[in-house]
Amino acid sequence: APLPVVEAGLHLCVRVDSLARERELICAAERVGVEISALSSYWLPDSRTPDDQRAGLVLGFAAVPEAQISEALQALRRAWG
């Protein structure tokens, strides 16, 4: 039997210097219509890792057409320029 078509994707994690920078980049992405998650929101509340060391961006591209990924990357390049 043929394998089923799977429309799944991956996530890319990008570390940034601080929670302030994390928020700044996410807000800029939202302004151009690109949804990005805060890596800091994935940490357990009782973690001993310092807050700024939790900062980062989680970019998901599950089942997103390649053309839309390219458009989103171009929008981010402009927003974060």
N, C-alpha and C positions, 0 to 999 in steps of 0.2 A: 504494500500500500504506500502511496506517496506521503511524504511528510506534510503536515499542515503548514499553512503560511503563518508565520509568526510576525506580528507587527509590534516588535518591542525595540527598545533602544537602550541607550546607556546614559550615564551621567558623567559629567566632567567636573572635577573639583579644582578650583583655583584658589590658592591661599592669598590673602592680602594682609597688609601691615597692622590693621587695627579695626575695631568695630565701627569706628567713625568712617573709615574708608569703605568698609563693607556697605554701610548704609548709603553712603554717597554714590557708589557705583550702582547699587540696586535701584535707587531713586532715578538716576540718569537713564538706566535701562527701561524702567517703567514709563518714563516720559516719551520714549520712542517705541513703546508697545512691545517690549521684549520682557518676558517673565523670567526672573532669576530668583533662586532661593538663597537665603542666608545660611551658610554653613554653621554659624553659631547657634542656629535654632535646633540643630541636630544633637547638640551636646546635652548630657545629663545635667540637671541643675546642681547636683552636688559634686561635680567634677572639680578636681584641684587644679586643672589647667587654667592659667590666667586668662581673663576675658579676651584680651586682644590676641592671644594665641589661638583662640577659637575662630577667628575671623576668616571668612572666605566666601566664595561664590560657588553655588551648585547649579550647573547648567545642564538641563535635561533635554534630550532630543529623541524621546521615545516616539516612534511612529510619525515623525515629522518629515515631510517630503524634503529632499535635498535642496530644492530651489528655495524653500522657506528658510532653511538653515543658512544658506548663503545670504539671503536678504537680511536675516536677523544679525548675522555677523557684520555686514556692512553698516547696519543701523547702530550697532554697538561701537564700531570703530569711530563713527561720527560723534556719538554721544559721549564717548570716553576720551576722544581726541585730545 
